Amino acid sequence: MKKRLALLDSGWLTMETPETPMHVGGLMLYKVPDNMTESFMQDTLNWMMNVKEVARPFNRRLSSKLPMNLDAAWVEDHDIDMDYHIRHSALPRPGRIRELLALVSRLHAQRMDRAHPLWEAYLIEGIEGNRFALYVKIHHSLVDGVAAMRILQSRLGMAADEQLPPPWSAEWESLETRGEKKPKRKGPGVGESVKALGNVAVNLAKLAATPKESHVKSIYKAPATVLNKRVQPARRFVAQSWSLSRLKSVARHYDATLNDVVLAMCGGALREYLLGYATLPEHSLVANVPVSVRSADAADDGGNAISAVQVTLGTRIKSASARLRAIQESMQSAKERLGAMSQIEIDTHTIMTNLPLLAGQVSRLDGRVPVLFNVVVSNVPGPREARYLNGAELLANYPASLIWHGYAMNITVQSYRDNLDFGVIACRESAPKVQRMLDFLEAALLELESEMEMKKARRNTA
C-alpha cells in the first residue's frame, strides 16, 4: 500500500545534503534494574530485535530515492532487516556522560540510507552509575519530532514488571485503543484555498512592515550572527536536566508560562555565548518556535503536523526580567495570530513561511543570504509519571534535533517527570564550544531567580 508524500514531508528529503541530515533523535538514559543477571543487556538487545512485524511508521520506506519524483511515496516494507536498524555499542570505562554525548554527536551526524526505512536505534551500555542508553533517530519526513517522542514514550511500560513489545513492534497496532476509524479531513476547495492564501499574504505583509526593534516578529526580522553561516557535517551534542518545579516557581512569580521561561533561559544563554565572541548583534535574536497542530486524538502513524512562530529572545536586553517580559509580549502576539487562523490558513502559513527555507537549502544560498530567524527553540511535552523499557527505569530523555545551512544551533527541550531535559545540537565549526551553553542556561535561570528574590525582599521590607 502506497502513501504519497505530502509537500512538507517531501521538503525535508529535498533539503537533505551530506552536511545537513534531516533526522531528529532522542537519547534516553535508563537505570539497569537491581539484581539483574549479567545477560540483561544481551537479553534486552534480543527483545528489541525479536519482532515478527514492524509497526507504522517504522515499516515505511521510500518508493523512490528522488523525493521530488511525482511518484515518490511511502511503501510498507514487510522484510525489514532488524540487524541493520538495531545496533549495539558500549562505552569504554569509566563510561562518563561526556563520552556518551560524544558518541551520540557522531551518530547524529551520519545520514541514513534511503534504501531502508529511515530510522535507527542504538543500544549503548557501559555508562557509569549502572546505566545504559537508547539513542533513536528517525527522519523528519517520516514523522515530526513531537509525534516521534509521543510514539516512543507511549509505548514504554508504566511499571517495571509490565511485559510489553518493543516500541516498533506491529503488536502495538492491536494493543493500542484507537476507537472508531477517524474520517479523513476533507481537503479545501479552490475558492477556500485562494482566500486562505490571500489572508495569509496580507498578514505576512503587515508583519514585514513592523519595525525591526519591535518585539513582534516574523521571518526576515533576524539579525546576522555567527550562528547563521554554512554548516559542516560534524556535530556537537550536549545535554542537561533542570528541575521542572524550579522553572515553574519562576513562571508563577513573573506570571509567565513555562515555555516563556525556557525561551528566557535560551535568550540569556545566547546573549552570553555571543558576548564571549564579541559578536552580539545590535538587534535581538529571533527564535523559530515549532508549534504542534496535530490534534490530541490524531493517530501518530507518520507525516508532519507542525507550524512555527517567530519570537524575540531579547538578547539585547541586559535585565533577565525585562528580557522575559519582551519574550512574553512577543509570544502572546504570535499565539494570537495563529489562534485567529483557520486550519487551512495555518497550513498555508506553514507552507509559505517554509518555502524560503526550502528554496535556500536547495539553491545552496542559505548561510549566504539574510536569515529567516537565528535559532530554533522547541519545547516538547512528555509524561509526568515514570516509564520503563523492558524493566529498566527511564531517567532522562534528551532530544537531539536538526540544523541547516545558515542555522547552526538548535535547542530542544523535553519534559519528563519533574525535569526539563535540554538537548543542544550544533555544528562543531560554526558554533564552537557549544558546551558553554549549559553553563549559560543555568546562569540565565539563576539571574531570573535572583531578580525574583530581590523583588520579594524589597516587598517584605516595604
DRENVEX-562424 format. One line per 10 residues: number of its first residue (from 1); their letters; for each residue y, z, x of C-alpha. Coordinates in steps of 0.05 Angstrom, whole numbers. Layout:
N
NUM	a	Y,Z,X; ...
This chain:
462
1	mkkrlallds	0,0,0; 67,-21,29; 133,16,22; 193,-26,42; 242,7,89; 307,30,58; 371,7,91; 386,75,123; 314,83,146; 315,15,179
11	gwltmetpet	382,33,212; 350,89,253; 300,39,281; 354,-13,295; 396,37,334; 339,58,379; 344,39,452; 309,64,515; 369,112,525; 372,134,452
21	pmhvgglmly	304,150,420; 316,163,346; 269,221,331; 281,293,310; 238,351,332; 224,425,326; 200,476,377; 161,530,341; 146,593,381; 84,634,360
31	kvpdnmtesf	52,700,379; -22,698,396; -57,745,346; -81,811,374; -155,817,392; -166,742,392; -222,712,434; -208,672,497; -224,609,458; -167,618,409
41	mqdtlnwmmn	-123,563,437; -181,514,441; -202,533,370; -130,521,346; -128,453,380; -195,434,347; -168,458,280; -105,416,287; -145,354,304; -202,362,254
51	vkevarpfnr	-173,325,194; -210,273,154; -149,240,124; -75,246,143; -21,261,91; 42,222,77; 89,211,114; 45,225,176; -2,167,158; 53,114,155
61	rlssklpmnl	64,62,210; 108,1,213; 81,-65,189; 126,-99,240; 156,-76,306; 221,-111,286; 259,-65,237; 306,-120,214; 247,-164,195; 255,-177,120
71	daawvedhdi	181,-159,111; 186,-94,151; 153,-38,112; 112,26,119; 38,16,111; -14,71,106; -58,78,167; -128,103,150; -155,101,221; -108,148,258
81	dmdyhirhsa	-126,168,329; -114,243,328; -125,247,404; -62,205,410; -19,246,362; -42,317,381; -32,335,454; -47,397,494; -4,426,550; 1,491,589
91	lprpgrirel	59,521,628; 49,545,700; 55,620,709; 95,661,693; 108,614,634; 181,631,622; 221,603,564; 262,567,617; 201,525,636; 183,514,563
101	lalvsrlhaq	253,486,548; 248,441,610; 182,413,585; 210,401,515; 271,367,546; 225,316,580; 181,306,518; 241,297,473; 269,242,518; 207,198,510
111	rmdrahplwe	206,143,457; 146,136,412; 100,76,407; 115,36,343; 42,13,341; 24,83,316; 52,128,261; 117,154,290; 101,228,302; 71,271,357
121	ayliegiegn	52,344,363; 45,384,428; 7,450,431; 35,488,491; 1,550,517; 13,598,574; 80,627,552; 96,697,576; 91,753,525; 24,728,497
131	rfalyvkihh	58,669,462; 47,595,452; 89,539,423; 81,477,379; 131,422,391; 131,367,338; 174,305,338; 179,253,282; 221,190,277; 285,196,235
141	slvdgvaamr	267,131,200; 203,163,174; 236,226,146; 302,262,155; 305,328,193; 314,372,131; 253,343,98; 212,346,162; 227,420,171; 212,433,97
151	ilqsrlgmaa	144,398,103; 123,435,166; 146,504,142; 119,499,71; 50,484,100; 46,548,141; 10,610,116; 44,668,82; -6,716,113; -45,718,178
161	deqlpppwsa	-113,713,144; -94,655,98; -140,595,111; -102,530,106; -109,459,133; -63,432,187; 6,410,162; -11,336,169; -78,340,132; -85,300,68
171	ewesletrge	-116,362,36; -44,385,23; -34,328,-26; -84,362,-73; -65,434,-55; 9,427,-69; 31,432,-142; 74,373,-155; 75,376,-231; 85,313,-271
181	kkpkrkgpgv	98,249,-234; 173,242,-228; 205,179,-254; 239,136,-202; 314,138,-204; 339,75,-237; 378,31,-190; 451,18,-206; 474,-46,-238; 521,-95,-204
191	gesvkalgnv	582,-71,-241; 567,2,-225; 557,-15,-151; 622,-54,-146; 660,3,-180; 630,54,-132; 647,10,-72; 720,6,-95; 725,81,-108; 696,99,-40
201	avnlaklaat	741,48,-4; 803,78,-37; 782,149,-18; 768,129,54; 836,93,58; 871,157,34; 835,198,86; 852,148,141; 926,159,124; 924,234,135
211	pkeshvksiy	958,257,200; 911,268,258; 933,340,265; 913,355,193; 851,398,182; 827,347,131; 782,299,170; 747,232,163; 716,183,212; 762,157,268
221	kapatvlnkr	802,223,267; 769,249,330; 800,252,400; 766,223,461; 726,274,502; 676,276,559; 622,284,506; 637,214,478; 611,170,533; 549,126,542
231	vqparrfvaq	486,167,548; 427,162,597; 353,174,579; 347,244,609; 357,302,561; 371,376,567; 348,422,510; 370,495,506; 357,545,450; 372,616,429
241	swslsrlksv	368,661,367; 424,701,335; 417,756,282; 429,728,212; 454,795,188; 505,797,244; 534,729,224; 533,748,150; 574,810,166; 627,766,198
251	arhydatlnd	624,718,140; 635,774,89; 695,801,127; 730,734,130; 709,713,60; 673,653,92; 606,621,85; 551,628,137; 560,555,154; 635,566,166
261	vvlamcggal	617,620,217; 566,574,251; 619,519,257; 669,570,284; 619,592,337; 609,518,356; 684,506,357; 696,566,402; 638,547,448; 661,475,455
271	reyllgyatl	732,498,469; 707,539,528; 659,485,551; 714,433,555; 765,481,585; 714,492,641; 720,418,658; 796,417,645; 784,364,591; 803,399,526
281	pehslvanvp	839,345,486; 906,353,451; 876,349,382; 817,390,356; 746,362,359; 714,336,296; 643,353,276; 599,308,235; 562,355,189; 500,327,154
291	vsvrsadaad	491,347,81; 424,340,46; 429,303,-20; 354,310,-34; 342,347,-99; 304,413,-95; 245,384,-134; 241,317,-98; 177,301,-62; 183,304,14
301	dggnaisavq	139,244,27; 186,204,70; 254,170,76; 324,196,86; 366,233,35; 426,256,74; 501,244,75; 553,274,121; 623,302,121; 673,308,178
311	vtlgtriksa	702,376,193; 752,402,244; 725,450,296; 794,480,312; 784,474,387; 859,472,400; 867,540,364; 863,600,411; 852,654,359; 780,658,333
321	sarlraiqes	800,680,263; 853,625,258; 802,575,281; 755,599,226; 809,592,173; 822,520,195; 748,505,190; 744,536,121; 802,493,97; 771,430,126
331	mqsakerlga	701,445,99; 727,462,29; 765,396,26; 702,358,47; 659,394,-4; 708,378,-60; 708,304,-41; 633,300,-40; 626,342,-103; 672,294,-142
341	msqieidtht	627,234,-126; 571,207,-169; 504,196,-136; 517,121,-127; 585,137,-96; 551,186,-48; 501,132,-29; 557,81,-19; 599,131,21; 539,145,66
351	imtnlpllag	526,72,80; 600,55,91; 611,112,140; 546,98,177; 556,23,185; 607,31,241; 558,76,277; 501,27,268; 545,-32,290; 570,6,351
361	qvsrldgrvp	499,22,374; 472,-48,362; 531,-82,396; 528,-32,454; 601,-15,443; 593,58,425; 617,100,483; 669,47,499; 709,45,434; 744,100,393
371	vlfnvvvsnv	694,150,366; 679,167,293; 671,241,309; 656,283,371; 593,322,358; 540,333,305; 532,404,278; 475,413,228; 452,476,192; 381,473,161
381	pgprearyln	358,529,115; 290,559,129; 243,612,100; 262,686,97; 190,710,100; 142,708,159; 99,646,168; 32,637,203; -4,579,237; -79,589,240
391	gaellanypa	-68,665,240; -11,664,292; 57,691,271; 117,645,276; 170,679,318; 224,626,320; 237,553,302; 286,517,347; 308,448,322; 316,390,371
401	sliwhgyamn	356,333,341; 381,266,369; 441,238,405; 470,167,411; 514,127,457; 583,158,451; 556,223,422; 524,262,479; 513,330,445; 481,354,381
411	itvqsyrdnl	478,426,355; 427,442,301; 414,510,270; 352,532,232; 347,598,195; 283,638,196; 273,709,171; 333,749,198; 352,700,252; 390,635,262
421	dfgviacres	355,593,314; 403,548,352; 379,485,387; 427,445,430; 406,376,455; 449,337,504; 450,280,553; 438,311,622; 490,266,655; 544,260,602
431	apkvqrmldf	542,334,582; 522,372,645; 503,445,648; 495,450,573; 460,517,581; 531,546,586; 538,532,512; 492,590,497; 538,640,532; 599,607,499
441	leaalleles	567,612,429; 556,686,440; 628,695,466; 656,659,405; 618,705,358; 640,766,397; 712,743,391; 706,738,315; 675,808,314; 729,836,360
451	ememkkarrn	785,810,316; 748,837,255; 743,906,285; 815,906,308; 837,889,237; 794,945,209; 823,994,259; 894,975,240; 877,984,167; 847,1053,179
461	ta	908,1077,218; 959,1050,169
